[in-house]
């Protein structure tokens, strides 16, 4: 299947990270993406999984209600008028992932609440890219880290942000940073 994610608006800058995750995965792996917006990154991962012919579960967790920066200031470059219509962003996400519905499972819940759906040490990859403020990132890492298997990866986007760097380092210690603005830690 050809990638079509670049036709979907989003801030997806980490194709190599997602491609590598699929390449290293084995049948039966389980990935979770926290923060999926309109589905740009999700469809990239979904196509990679489809093309790999591996059996990988892939869940996308989001409220599809946007963050403060998407709703508050109509002059902001992040403002999203779709959020003024109930369910419009979620419905657009569902439309965008339609060719991959047998691979992508949406979980429409706040991140920390959604973490309760998963048993501890059952996930191979958690990628955090939802709310970007320090409190929410801290809450996301703390909620999802126990869900990652030993040897699994907890990761996220926007590591250029100094507040985010501090949060990641405070909770996880040393982390690896990629050229794609991704941070990750292999759980020991």
Residue frames as a rotation matrix with the C-alpha (Angstrom) as fourth column:
UNK 1
0.587 0.810 0.000 0.00
0.810 -0.587 0.000 0.00
0.000 0.000 -1.000 0.00
UNK 2
-0.248 -0.637 0.730 1.31
0.571 -0.705 -0.421 3.47
0.782 0.312 0.539 -0.85
UNK 3
-0.559 -0.002 -0.829 1.63
0.754 -0.416 -0.508 6.02
-0.345 -0.909 0.234 1.93
UNK 4
-0.043 0.604 0.796 -1.08
0.663 -0.579 0.475 8.67
0.748 0.548 -0.375 1.83
UNK 5
0.195 0.122 -0.973 -0.36
0.960 -0.227 0.164 10.35
-0.201 -0.966 -0.161 5.16
UNK 6
-0.738 -0.610 -0.287 1.13
0.553 -0.791 0.262 13.44
-0.387 0.035 0.922 3.56
UNK 7
-0.543 0.666 0.512 -2.33
0.286 -0.427 0.858 14.38
0.790 0.612 0.042 2.26
UNK 8
0.504 0.699 -0.507 -3.46
0.682 0.038 0.730 14.67
0.530 -0.714 -0.458 5.90
UNK 9
0.313 -0.356 0.881 -2.73
-0.366 -0.901 -0.234 17.81
0.877 -0.249 -0.412 7.93
UNK 10
0.949 -0.052 -0.311 -0.51
0.304 0.417 0.857 17.21
0.086 -0.907 0.412 10.93
UNK 11
0.585 -0.788 0.193 2.94
-0.809 -0.583 0.075 17.63
0.054 -0.200 -0.978 12.42
UNK 12
0.918 -0.180 0.353 4.38
0.118 0.975 0.189 14.23
-0.378 -0.132 0.916 11.54
UNK 13
0.571 -0.790 -0.222 8.19
-0.800 -0.476 -0.366 14.41
0.183 0.387 -0.904 11.38
UNK 14
-0.177 -0.665 0.725 9.24
-0.849 0.476 0.229 10.90
-0.498 -0.575 -0.649 12.42
UNK 15
0.703 0.471 -0.533 8.75
-0.693 0.620 -0.367 8.40
0.158 0.627 0.763 9.57
UNK 16
-0.119 -0.827 -0.550 12.13
-0.478 0.533 -0.699 6.77
0.870 0.180 -0.458 10.20
UNK 17
-0.737 -0.106 0.668 11.28
-0.674 0.206 -0.710 6.14
-0.063 -0.973 -0.223 13.86
UNK 18
0.243 0.916 0.318 7.92
-0.774 0.381 -0.506 4.56
-0.585 -0.123 0.802 12.99
UNK 19
0.594 -0.078 -0.801 9.39
-0.646 0.548 -0.532 2.55
0.480 0.833 0.275 10.10
UNK 20
-0.489 -0.866 -0.106 12.16
-0.554 0.402 -0.729 1.24
0.674 -0.298 -0.676 12.38
UNK 21
-0.442 0.405 0.801 9.63
-0.791 0.246 -0.561 0.24
-0.424 -0.881 0.211 15.06
UNK 22
0.676 0.732 -0.087 7.73
-0.667 0.557 -0.495 -1.88
-0.313 0.393 0.865 12.53
UNK 23
0.353 -0.618 -0.703 10.91
-0.585 0.440 -0.681 -3.34
0.730 0.651 -0.206 11.03
UNK 24
-0.693 -0.697 0.184 12.10
-0.543 0.337 -0.769 -4.46
0.474 -0.633 -0.612 14.48
UNK 25
-0.074 0.776 0.626 8.68
-0.955 0.125 -0.269 -5.72
-0.287 -0.618 0.732 15.58
UNK 26
-0.996 -0.085 -0.031 7.64
-0.089 0.973 0.213 -9.36
0.012 0.215 -0.977 15.73
UNK 27
-0.294 0.937 -0.190 4.21
0.000 0.199 0.980 -10.84
0.956 0.288 -0.059 15.21
UNK 28
0.234 0.511 -0.827 2.07
0.830 0.339 0.444 -10.19
0.507 -0.790 -0.345 18.27
UNK 29
-0.812 -0.534 -0.234 3.59
0.580 -0.699 -0.419 -6.81
0.060 -0.476 0.877 19.16
UNK 30
0.364 0.928 -0.084 1.27
0.925 -0.348 0.154 -4.10
0.113 -0.134 -0.985 20.45
UNK 31
-0.774 -0.581 0.250 1.84
0.579 -0.810 -0.091 -0.38
0.255 0.074 0.964 19.76
UNK 32
0.371 0.857 -0.358 -0.05
0.906 -0.418 -0.063 2.62
-0.203 -0.301 -0.932 21.17
UNK 33
-0.616 -0.429 0.661 0.06
0.569 -0.822 -0.003 6.18
0.544 0.375 0.751 19.84
UNK 34
0.003 0.555 -0.832 -1.07
0.887 -0.386 -0.255 8.87
-0.462 -0.737 -0.493 22.29
UNK 35
0.057 0.110 -0.992 -2.34
-0.193 -0.974 -0.119 11.90
-0.980 0.198 -0.034 20.36
UNK 36
-0.381 -0.152 0.912 -3.42
0.686 0.615 0.389 11.14
-0.621 0.773 -0.130 16.81
UNK 37
-0.562 0.143 -0.814 -5.08
-0.299 -0.953 0.039 14.39
-0.771 0.265 0.579 15.62
UNK 38
0.296 0.705 -0.645 -6.33
-0.863 -0.091 -0.496 13.85
-0.408 0.704 0.582 12.04
UNK 39
0.800 0.078 0.594 -4.39
-0.041 0.996 -0.075 10.62
-0.598 0.036 0.801 11.52
UNK 40
0.663 -0.605 -0.441 -1.27
-0.684 -0.249 -0.686 11.62
0.305 0.756 -0.579 9.59
UNK 41
-0.396 -0.872 0.287 1.18
-0.915 0.350 -0.199 9.70
0.073 -0.341 -0.937 11.81
UNK 42
-0.052 0.467 0.883 -1.35
-0.489 0.759 -0.430 6.93
-0.871 -0.454 0.189 12.47
UNK 43
0.903 0.419 -0.091 -1.86
-0.271 0.394 -0.878 6.23
-0.332 0.818 0.469 8.78
UNK 44
0.225 -0.898 -0.378 1.89
-0.864 -0.005 -0.503 6.18
0.450 0.440 -0.777 8.21
UNK 45
-0.571 -0.414 0.709 2.31
-0.746 0.623 -0.236 3.57
-0.344 -0.663 -0.665 10.95
UNK 46
0.296 0.798 0.524 -0.74
-0.385 0.602 -0.699 1.69
-0.874 0.006 0.486 9.68
UNK 47
0.834 -0.048 -0.549 0.64
-0.537 0.153 -0.830 1.47
0.124 0.987 0.102 6.13
UNK 48
-0.228 -0.974 -0.016 4.02
-0.908 0.218 -0.358 0.33
0.352 -0.067 -0.934 7.48
UNK 49
-0.401 0.164 0.901 2.28
-0.560 0.734 -0.383 -2.42
-0.725 -0.658 -0.203 9.48
UNK 50
0.690 0.724 0.025 0.14
-0.376 0.387 -0.842 -3.41
-0.619 0.571 0.539 6.49
UNK 51
0.623 -0.492 -0.608 3.15
-0.683 0.036 -0.729 -3.59
0.381 0.870 -0.314 4.17
UNK 52
-0.390 -0.824 0.410 5.17
-0.920 0.336 -0.200 -5.60
0.027 -0.455 -0.890 6.70
UNK 53
0.080 0.566 -0.821 2.52
-0.412 0.769 0.489 -8.35
0.907 0.299 0.295 6.72
UNK 54
-0.875 -0.368 -0.314 3.19
0.154 0.404 -0.902 -8.69
0.458 -0.838 -0.297 10.47
UNK 55
0.261 0.935 -0.242 0.41
0.577 0.050 0.815 -9.06
0.774 -0.352 -0.527 13.01
UNK 56
-0.841 -0.502 -0.203 0.88
0.491 -0.549 -0.677 -5.89
0.229 -0.668 0.708 15.08
UNK 57
0.294 0.920 -0.261 -1.90
0.953 -0.261 0.156 -4.36
0.075 -0.294 -0.953 17.14
UNK 58
-0.803 -0.527 0.279 -1.97
0.525 -0.847 -0.089 -0.57
0.283 0.075 0.956 16.83
UNK 59
0.245 0.881 -0.406 -4.19
0.969 -0.229 0.089 1.60
-0.015 -0.415 -0.910 19.03
UNK 60
-0.590 -0.330 0.737 -4.60
0.388 -0.916 -0.100 5.36
0.708 0.228 0.668 18.71
UNK 61
-0.037 0.497 -0.867 -5.58
0.993 -0.077 -0.086 7.19
-0.110 -0.864 -0.491 21.89
UNK 62
-0.934 -0.153 0.322 -7.03
0.199 -0.973 0.117 10.69
0.296 0.173 0.939 21.67
UNK 63
-0.410 0.849 -0.334 -10.07
0.365 -0.183 -0.913 12.67
-0.836 -0.496 -0.235 22.79
UNK 64
-0.532 0.104 0.840 -10.27
0.818 -0.194 0.542 14.29
0.220 0.975 0.018 19.35
UNK 65
0.676 0.688 -0.264 -11.24
0.735 -0.655 0.175 17.47
-0.052 -0.312 -0.949 21.19
UNK 66
0.342 -0.642 0.686 -7.93
0.299 -0.618 -0.727 19.27
0.891 0.454 -0.019 20.61
UNK 67
-0.230 -0.507 -0.830 -5.69
0.973 -0.100 -0.209 21.00
0.023 -0.856 0.517 23.12
UNK 68
0.276 0.323 -0.905 -5.93
0.532 -0.836 -0.136 24.57
-0.801 -0.444 -0.402 24.38
UNK 69
-0.547 -0.610 -0.573 -3.81
-0.117 -0.623 0.774 25.86
-0.829 0.491 0.269 21.49
UNK 70
-0.900 0.242 0.364 -6.29
0.432 0.363 0.826 24.40
0.068 0.900 -0.431 19.00
UNK 71
-0.047 0.997 -0.059 -9.35
0.969 0.060 0.241 26.05
0.244 -0.045 -0.969 20.50
UNK 72
0.052 0.120 -0.991 -8.52
0.784 -0.619 -0.034 29.35
-0.618 -0.776 -0.126 22.13
UNK 73
-0.119 -0.227 -0.967 -7.09
-0.176 -0.953 0.246 31.98
-0.977 0.199 0.073 19.80
UNK 74
0.702 0.518 0.489 -8.61
0.362 0.333 -0.871 32.04
-0.614 0.788 0.046 16.31
UNK 75
0.813 -0.480 -0.330 -5.54
-0.579 -0.602 -0.551 33.92
0.066 0.638 -0.767 15.04
UNK 76
0.087 -0.795 0.600 -3.19
-0.601 0.439 0.668 31.15
-0.794 -0.419 -0.440 16.22
UNK 77
-0.304 -0.256 -0.917 -1.64
-0.925 0.311 0.220 28.97
0.229 0.915 -0.332 13.50
UNK 78
-0.991 -0.085 -0.100 -2.77
-0.054 0.958 -0.281 25.96
0.120 -0.273 -0.955 15.57
UNK 79
-0.408 0.910 0.065 -6.42
-0.624 -0.227 -0.748 27.01
-0.667 -0.346 0.660 15.77
UNK 80
-0.989 0.122 0.081 -8.71
0.146 0.754 0.640 24.32
0.017 0.645 -0.764 14.30
UNK 81
-0.564 0.826 -0.013 -12.21
-0.824 -0.561 0.082 25.41
0.060 0.057 0.997 13.22
UNK 82
-0.295 0.446 -0.845 -13.32
-0.180 0.843 0.507 21.75
0.938 0.302 -0.168 13.03
UNK 83
-0.828 -0.108 -0.549 -13.33
0.471 0.396 -0.788 21.70
0.303 -0.912 -0.277 16.82
UNK 84
-0.797 0.602 0.037 -16.33
-0.568 -0.729 -0.382 24.03
-0.203 -0.326 0.923 16.81
UNK 85
0.135 0.820 -0.556 -18.41
-0.847 0.387 0.365 21.16
0.515 0.421 0.747 15.40
UNK 86
0.231 0.000 0.973 -19.10
-0.793 0.579 0.188 18.27
-0.563 -0.815 0.134 17.73
UNK 87
0.415 -0.145 0.898 -17.31
0.111 0.988 0.108 15.07
-0.903 0.055 0.426 16.66
UNK 88
0.942 -0.002 -0.336 -16.01
-0.323 -0.281 -0.904 16.67
-0.093 0.960 -0.265 13.42
UNK 89
0.060 -0.995 -0.076 -12.32
-0.997 -0.056 -0.055 16.03
0.050 0.079 -0.996 14.18
UNK 90
-0.330 -0.120 0.936 -12.99
-0.423 0.905 -0.033 12.45
-0.843 -0.407 -0.350 15.27
UNK 91
0.650 0.656 0.383 -15.09
0.085 0.438 -0.895 11.79
-0.755 0.614 0.229 12.19
UNK 92
0.721 -0.488 -0.493 -12.32
-0.681 -0.364 -0.636 13.17
0.131 0.794 -0.594 9.97
UNK 93
-0.322 -0.837 0.443 -9.83
-0.885 0.432 0.173 10.86
-0.336 -0.336 -0.880 11.71
UNK 94
-0.006 0.402 0.916 -12.12
-0.070 0.913 -0.402 7.88
-0.998 -0.066 0.023 11.04
UNK 95
0.932 0.326 -0.157 -12.43
-0.145 -0.061 -0.987 8.86
-0.331 0.944 -0.010 7.39
UNK 96
0.389 -0.868 -0.307 -8.65
-0.910 -0.312 -0.271 9.22
0.139 0.385 -0.912 7.07
UNK 97
-0.534 -0.636 0.557 -7.92
-0.732 0.677 0.070 5.80
-0.422 -0.370 -0.827 8.58
UNK 98
0.465 0.882 0.076 -10.71
-0.740 0.435 -0.512 3.98
-0.485 0.182 0.856 6.73
UNK 99
0.515 -0.274 -0.812 -8.36
-0.592 0.572 -0.568 1.99
0.620 0.773 0.133 4.42
UNK 100
-0.514 -0.817 -0.262 -6.56
-0.261 0.439 -0.860 0.79
0.817 -0.373 -0.439 7.57
UNK 101
0.152 0.683 0.715 -9.50
-0.910 -0.185 0.371 0.13
0.385 -0.707 0.593 9.91
UNK 102
0.869 0.132 -0.477 -8.47
-0.013 0.970 0.245 -3.51
0.494 -0.206 0.844 10.26
UNK 103
-0.042 -0.960 -0.276 -5.09
0.655 0.182 -0.734 -2.33
0.755 -0.211 0.621 11.64
UNK 104
-0.834 -0.282 0.474 -5.85
-0.059 -0.809 -0.585 0.90
0.549 -0.516 0.658 13.57
UNK 105
-0.011 0.814 -0.581 -8.08
0.867 0.297 0.400 0.82
0.499 -0.499 -0.709 16.67
UNK 106
-0.327 -0.054 0.943 -9.18
-0.167 -0.979 -0.114 4.26
0.930 -0.195 0.312 17.92
UNK 107
-0.187 0.259 -0.948 -9.55
0.948 0.300 -0.105 4.69
0.258 -0.918 -0.301 21.69
UNK 108
-0.107 0.237 0.966 -11.47
0.178 -0.951 0.253 7.89
0.978 0.199 0.060 22.32
UNK 109
0.771 0.229 -0.594 -10.46
0.606 0.022 0.795 8.73
0.195 -0.973 -0.122 25.88
UNK 110
0.727 -0.623 0.289 -8.11
-0.670 -0.736 0.099 11.05
0.151 -0.265 -0.952 27.74
UNK 111
0.068 -0.831 -0.552 -4.63
-0.512 0.446 -0.734 9.53
0.856 0.333 -0.395 27.78
UNK 112
-0.736 -0.419 0.531 -4.35
-0.653 0.235 -0.720 8.78
0.177 -0.877 -0.447 31.50
UNK 113
0.107 0.868 0.485 -7.82
-0.799 0.366 -0.477 7.23
-0.591 -0.337 0.733 31.56
UNK 114
0.700 0.143 -0.699 -7.03
-0.642 0.555 -0.529 5.11
0.313 0.820 0.480 28.48
UNK 115
-0.382 -0.918 -0.106 -3.90
-0.727 0.370 -0.578 3.73
0.570 -0.144 -0.809 30.15
UNK 116
-0.389 0.303 0.870 -6.22
-0.764 0.420 -0.489 1.89
-0.514 -0.855 0.068 32.54
UNK 117
0.679 0.657 -0.328 -7.46
-0.721 0.510 -0.470 -0.24
-0.142 0.555 0.820 29.60
UNK 118
0.401 -0.654 -0.641 -4.07
-0.368 0.526 -0.767 -1.97
0.839 0.543 -0.029 29.40
UNK 119
0.944 -0.191 -0.270 -2.42
0.330 0.567 0.755 -4.43
0.009 -0.801 0.598 31.75
UNK 120
0.558 -0.824 -0.096 1.04
-0.631 -0.496 0.597 -3.58
-0.540 -0.272 -0.797 33.03
UNK 121
-0.389 -0.915 0.106 3.97
-0.542 0.321 0.777 -4.74
-0.745 0.245 -0.621 30.89
UNK 122
0.184 0.534 0.825 1.87
0.447 0.702 -0.555 -5.62
-0.875 0.471 -0.110 27.82
UNK 123
0.961 0.239 -0.142 2.92
0.015 -0.556 -0.831 -2.98
-0.277 0.796 -0.537 25.28
UNK 124
0.305 -0.882 0.359 5.97
0.925 0.364 0.108 -2.99
-0.226 0.299 0.927 23.02
UNK 125
-0.753 -0.505 0.422 5.83
0.599 -0.792 0.120 0.69
0.274 0.343 0.899 22.01
UNK 126
0.428 0.793 -0.435 4.09
0.838 -0.528 -0.138 3.73
-0.338 -0.305 -0.890 23.43
UNK 127
-0.602 -0.551 0.578 4.51
0.737 -0.662 0.136 6.98
0.308 0.508 0.805 21.50
UNK 128
0.103 0.601 -0.793 3.38
0.847 -0.471 -0.246 10.15
-0.521 -0.646 -0.558 23.33
UNK 129
-0.896 -0.322 0.307 2.43
0.439 -0.754 0.489 13.18
0.074 0.573 0.816 21.26
UNK 130
0.147 0.989 -0.023 -0.73
0.938 -0.132 0.321 14.60
0.314 -0.068 -0.947 22.84
UNK 131
0.978 0.170 0.124 -0.83
0.115 -0.925 0.362 17.72
0.177 -0.340 -0.924 25.03
UNK 132
0.330 -0.937 0.113 2.62
0.487 0.066 -0.871 19.31
0.809 0.342 0.478 25.11
UNK 133
0.403 -0.191 0.895 2.68
-0.664 -0.734 0.143 21.09
0.629 -0.652 -0.423 28.46
UNK 134
-0.582 -0.813 0.026 4.94
-0.585 0.396 -0.708 19.72
0.565 -0.427 -0.706 31.19
UNK 135
-0.394 0.480 0.784 2.10
-0.776 0.284 -0.564 18.56
-0.493 -0.830 0.261 33.47
UNK 136
0.669 0.733 -0.124 0.34
-0.674 0.528 -0.517 16.53
-0.313 0.429 0.847 30.78
UNK 137
0.287 -0.646 -0.708 3.56
-0.554 0.491 -0.672 15.00
0.781 0.585 -0.217 29.45
UNK 138
-0.701 -0.523 0.484 4.54
-0.680 0.286 -0.675 14.04
0.215 -0.803 -0.557 33.02
UNK 139
-0.021 0.799 0.601 1.09
-0.753 0.382 -0.535 12.51
-0.657 -0.464 0.594 33.60
UNK 140
0.730 0.294 -0.617 1.27
-0.667 0.503 -0.550 10.63
0.149 0.813 0.563 30.28
UNK 141
-0.181 -0.878 -0.443 4.72
-0.570 0.461 -0.680 9.16
0.802 0.130 -0.583 30.98
UNK 142
-0.732 -0.109 0.672 3.74
-0.671 0.288 -0.684 8.15
-0.119 -0.952 -0.284 34.51
UNK 143
0.253 0.923 0.289 0.50
-0.756 0.375 -0.536 6.53
-0.603 -0.083 0.794 33.30
UNK 144
0.830 0.170 -0.531 1.99
-0.536 0.507 -0.675 4.66
0.154 0.845 0.512 30.36
UNK 145
-0.156 -0.986 -0.058 5.46
-0.910 0.166 -0.379 3.61
0.383 -0.006 -0.924 31.55
UNK 146
-0.394 -0.003 0.919 4.11
-0.627 0.732 -0.267 0.71
-0.672 -0.681 -0.290 33.64
UNK 147
0.654 0.748 0.115 2.25
-0.383 0.458 -0.803 -0.56
-0.653 0.481 0.585 30.57
UNK 148
0.487 -0.570 -0.662 5.48
-0.794 0.027 -0.607 -1.00
0.363 0.822 -0.440 28.57
UNK 149
0.965 -0.184 -0.185 7.13
0.218 0.959 0.184 -4.43
0.143 -0.217 0.965 28.64
UNK 150
0.363 -0.930 -0.063 10.73
-0.163 -0.130 0.978 -4.80
-0.918 -0.344 -0.199 29.71
UNK 151
-0.549 -0.625 0.555 12.69
0.511 0.274 0.814 -4.26
-0.661 0.731 0.169 26.51
UNK 152
0.300 0.738 0.605 9.84
0.954 -0.239 -0.181 -2.21
0.012 0.631 -0.775 25.08
UNK 153
-0.735 -0.568 0.371 10.04
0.615 -0.789 0.008 1.45
0.288 0.234 0.929 24.12
UNK 154
0.435 0.746 -0.505 8.40
0.779 -0.593 -0.205 4.53
-0.453 -0.304 -0.838 25.62
UNK 155
-0.653 -0.657 0.377 8.85
0.747 -0.477 0.463 7.52
-0.124 0.584 0.802 23.37
UNK 156
0.428 0.819 -0.383 7.45
0.655 -0.573 -0.493 10.81
-0.622 -0.040 -0.782 22.19
UNK 157
0.198 -0.210 0.957 7.74
0.865 -0.423 -0.271 13.86
0.462 0.882 0.098 20.01
UNK 158
0.683 0.127 0.719 8.88
0.090 -0.992 0.090 17.48
0.725 0.003 -0.689 20.41
UNK 159
0.543 -0.545 -0.639 12.01
0.838 0.303 0.454 16.86
-0.054 -0.782 0.621 22.47
UNK 160
-0.298 -0.619 0.727 13.34
0.612 -0.708 -0.352 20.24
0.733 0.340 0.589 21.29
UNK 161
0.472 0.584 0.660 11.14
-0.165 -0.677 0.717 21.79
0.866 -0.448 -0.223 24.01
UNK 162
-0.538 -0.810 0.232 13.22
-0.350 -0.036 -0.936 22.44
0.767 -0.585 -0.264 27.16
UNK 163
-0.145 0.557 0.818 10.30
-0.983 0.012 -0.183 21.82
-0.112 -0.830 0.546 29.55
UNK 164
0.838 0.461 -0.294 9.65
-0.514 0.846 -0.140 18.49
0.184 0.268 0.946 27.88
UNK 165
0.097 -0.896 -0.434 13.35
-0.154 0.417 -0.896 17.59
0.983 0.154 -0.097 28.08
UNK 166
-0.600 -0.323 0.732 13.27
-0.714 -0.197 -0.672 18.25
0.361 -0.926 -0.112 31.82
UNK 167
0.324 0.817 0.477 10.17
-0.920 0.390 -0.044 16.12
-0.221 -0.424 0.878 32.34
UNK 168
0.790 -0.050 -0.610 11.53
-0.281 0.857 -0.433 13.20
0.544 0.514 0.663 30.32
UNK 169
-0.216 -0.965 -0.147 14.89
-0.165 0.185 -0.969 13.34
0.962 -0.185 -0.200 32.10
UNK 170
-0.393 0.112 0.913 13.31
-0.904 -0.227 -0.362 13.71
0.167 -0.967 0.191 35.56
UNK 171
0.533 0.732 0.423 11.17
-0.783 0.617 -0.081 10.60
-0.321 -0.288 0.902 35.12
UNK 172
0.999 -0.015 -0.039 13.21
-0.007 0.862 -0.507 8.38
0.041 0.507 0.861 32.81
UNK 173
0.343 -0.938 -0.057 16.77
0.148 -0.006 0.989 9.58
-0.928 -0.347 0.137 33.29
UNK 174
-0.621 -0.678 -0.394 18.95
-0.320 -0.240 0.916 9.25
-0.716 0.695 -0.068 30.23
UNK 175
0.518 0.778 0.356 17.04
0.157 0.323 -0.933 9.17
-0.841 0.539 0.045 26.94
UNK 176
-0.565 -0.627 0.536 17.98
0.644 0.071 0.761 9.00
-0.515 0.776 0.364 23.27
UNK 177
0.233 0.561 -0.794 17.11
-0.177 -0.778 -0.602 11.88
-0.956 0.281 -0.082 20.96
UNK 178
-0.024 -0.196 0.980 16.73
0.868 0.482 0.117 11.43
-0.495 0.854 0.158 17.20
UNK 179
-0.942 -0.331 -0.059 17.09
0.234 -0.772 0.591 13.91
-0.241 0.543 0.804 14.33
UNK 180
-0.500 0.834 0.232 13.31
0.406 -0.010 0.914 13.59
0.765 0.552 -0.334 13.90
UNK 181
-0.488 0.246 0.837 12.66
-0.648 -0.745 -0.158 15.41
0.585 -0.619 0.524 17.22
UNK 182
0.614 0.637 -0.466 11.81
-0.213 0.702 0.679 12.12
0.760 -0.318 0.567 18.92
UNK 183
-0.314 -0.637 0.704 12.90
-0.938 0.096 -0.332 10.97
0.144 -0.765 -0.628 22.38
UNK 184
0.606 0.553 -0.573 12.87
-0.407 0.833 0.374 7.32
0.684 0.007 0.730 23.45
UNK 185
-0.293 -0.604 0.742 13.92
-0.953 0.244 -0.177 5.02
-0.074 -0.759 -0.647 26.23
UNK 186
-0.101 0.182 -0.978 14.13
-0.251 0.947 0.202 1.24
0.963 0.266 -0.050 26.18
UNK 187
0.548 0.413 0.728 12.56
-0.784 -0.050 0.618 -0.04
0.292 -0.909 0.296 29.39
UNK 188
-0.518 -0.803 -0.296 14.86
-0.549 0.577 -0.605 -2.17
0.656 -0.151 -0.739 31.55
